[in-house]
Structure formats: structure tokens, C-alpha cells
Amino acid sequence: MSFKEGFLWGGATAANQYEGGYLSGGKGLAVADTLTGGDGIHGVPRVFIAEMPDGSRIKVTSREDMPAGAKAIVDPDTYYPSHVATDFYHHWQEDIALSAEMGCKCIRLSINWTRIFPNGDDAEPNEEGLQFYENVFKECRKYGIEPLVTIYHFDCPLHLANEYDGWVSRHTVDAFENYCRTIFTRYKGLVKYWLTINEININTNFMMNGVHEHLSNKQNAEQCRWHLFVGSAKAVTIGHEIDPENKIGLMICDSSSYPYTCTPEDYLENLEAARKRQWFYGDVQVRGYYPSYKVKELEREGIVLKKEDGDDELLKKGVVDFYSISYYSSHCVSADPNAGGKTEGNMVNGIANPHLKTSEWGWVVDPVGLRITLNEIWDRYQIPVMVVENGLGAIDKVEEDGSINDDYRIDYMREHIKEMKKAVELDGVDLMGYTPWGYIDVVSAGTGEMRKRYGFIYVDMDDEGNGDLSRHKKKSFSYMQKVYNSNGEDLD
Ligand code: BGP
């Protein structure tokens, strides 16, 4: 048998894309609640509506384009996909039962910070929010399902974003610390597996994270990264203090990249791109200090990080127990700025690989790349690895008889699981589990669309908010059930 006993087969979601109930039960606003839907296939981006100090309103495509003094708001005449999303808030019992039926041993979900602290930095937590997740975790346990909880998944409280510029400010780190302490205390014994910050490597430049200025101001971007690392290390140390049984992991948006040609220049460019893109974040969170290549870069740029006493020691103490990734696609890197055609990917753009096909959204499909990256991680760090996101975003057709025949998704899953299996069986990678993304349909993070579906469970909801939110099993549901119940042995 290749996958170990107790392998965490399951599915992954995030509150901002799944939960809905955006003001129910005392929840406050998060940045995600101010983001409209877009139209990814036609290149229409998601936007924010922001209010200027004189009361006028403007539309901006990213927070960092907001003029000084502008604040993102919820406009009553605009449709916001996260407000209902696919309504886990009112369907949690049904959804957990379906996951159990599919054979899930683990469900990855995130706690919405603003359900616990509506402004992010309130003195007291919101009991109704705490109780909601307690019910959810108990329901998981009823079926023997391990919850895998992301503490922060693209849901910066709007108050912290508008008033403090999100993670650029130390105030956000302090508020996060209090939030972590609250949830680790409350869910002690109910949750064992945790992830600190979703895709920490793209948090400074992703629109949901509440930063106004970033790329234009490198000092701010680096300070923001430092704060995210300090926040993550605090989460790990607090989580271990409160319950030494807790297993707390990092989460990185991963992409294999290949040198576009075999020139030494392309090889070196690829090495540097991979460090910048992902290894830096792993190096810090697994080893507990900034690697020499980053120290040199900061020196060259004249950037001095503002640290508080004890921060360096905290980073050392707060190293993670395991390494988790989202993996969807790969790309190529070249030292020649004019080489090749461009490709999109999960937050990572690069040069298209002429040997590989892409999804409807232009993401390169590369199962072998998953085996490569699992090996690279294992070779570099020698700590357990988990794939906590992977999957195919596609348009699904509901047939007249109600069936959804998503054979393309089954093929995608089969090929990726086969490569994971080789990584375990042939290479000896210590793989803990596999939770494919959006195993039940959720709103897309990148585009705000509903039609970009990843699920094995279909949810009746469209891009305009029409649908009765009923759940339906796709053909892939039974395929995954077979895979999970055979511990990954039956892949045909
Ligand atoms: C990752 C996020 C998820 C998820 C996924 C798919 O970056 O962690 O939240 O959404 O990508 O991306 P998208 O929804 O843009 O298709």
C-alpha cells in the first residue's frame, strides 16, 4: 500500500468563498465582502467600490490603486458574490454529511476572522461566531472527519484594511495574535490540524488582503511580509502552548517552474524566480530565519525591517510542523524578456510551456509537476507535506436529467493522484493528505465567478446570484468516493 494509514483524504474550502451569511450572527465586514464579481473568461476584473473623503464613489481594480483617504464600502446597488456564496452558513449539516458520504477523512475550511472579531481588533469575541464553528467541528467529529482549519484565508477585516492598511501595520499582527489565542483556546480538543496563513507568498499582492500600497513601495511590501511571518510564528507558538497535540502547518501557493531553455542564464533565472516565489517563504517558516539570498537582497535595496524585541527569537520558535501547498499549474522562466508566449496561473504568471495543455481559464495542467514539486519540498525540508488545494476550474453542464458528467475533472484528478502516489511509493515523500480545492462548488477567488467550478458536488447558484443553492452530486463524486474508500489504490 502506498498512501499511509490515516491519510487525510478530503476537500478544501474557504469561508470568504463558501460561507455566505456575510452579516449573520454578528459577523463584521471583511475586505472580500467589498469585492464584486468579475468575468474571468472575458477578462473583466473584480473591482472595489470606494468612497472618497468628499463622499463621491469610485471603482478601482485593486486596493493599491485607491487614492489616499478612499475607503472600500459595500454599495447597496451592487452584487457581491461572497455575501451568499454557496451558503455553508445555512447548509453545514447537509454539506458535512455529503462529505462523509464521499469518504472524506478530513475537511479543510477557514474561520472567518470577522465572525469572531467583527472589526478584527474588538476587545471581546463574538460568541455567536465562536459557537457556529464549534457546532461545525463537532459535526465533523460525529462522522470521524478531521477538520483542517485555516486561520487566515483572504479575509482581512475591512476595519483593519481601511484604518490600518492591513498587514503593513503592527496593529494587525497584535489583533491577529488575540484572534489566534481565542480560537486555539476555544477549539482545544476539537481541532488538531491548522494552517496559519493561506498562500502566504501572495499575500502582499493579492487584492483581498487589505494592503493599500505595496509593489510601488518596496519598504511597505517587505514590512508586510515580515508582519505575516511574525503573525504566523505567533500562531504556531500559541497553538503549541495551548495544546502540544496541535499540528500547525504553513501554506504556500506552489507552482513548478522550468527553465524555458537549457541555457545557464535561464537555469539561474528559474532558480532565482523559485526562491522569490516560494522557497523564501518555506525557508523562513521551516528554518526560522531569513535565508542569505534574502538578507543580501534587502541590503542591496537599502531596506531595513522594523522589528520588535524578541521577533527574531519568535521566528525561530514558531517553525511549522508540516508544509502544505496549493498546486494547480506550472510555467516556464527565461532570462530573455521576449521569450515565449505568456501564461496565466494561480497568481503566478510566466511563460507558457509548449508541451502542456491548459484549462478553460488558461491554467497549465501539469500532473508530473506535482510530483516534482513534492520531491523538491521533501528534499529541501524533510518535514511532512500535504496538498491542501488542487483541482480543475471548469464550466459544468447540467443535463436535462440533472446529471453532470464531468469526465474532464475525473481525468485531472486521476492524473494528479497518480503522480502523488509515485511521489510516495517511488520517492518516499512523507505525504500526509490531499484535500482538493472547492470539492463543493464555491465562488472563485481570482475572478468572483460561480461558473468556474471545481466541485464534485454542484451547487445551484450562478454568477448573478440566481439559484436555489441545492446540492447535486457530479459524476466525479462517485469517482472520488472510490479513490478515498480504497485509500488511493483504485484509480481507474
Ligand atoms: C487559491 C486560493 C483559493 C482558491 C484557488 C482557486 O489561490 O487559495 O482560495 O480560490 O486558488 O483559484 P480561483 O478561485 O481563482 O480559481
Residues whose N, C-alpha, C, O or C-beta is under 5 A from the ligand:
A	BS01	BGP	A14 S326 N346 G393 V443 S444 A445 G446 T447
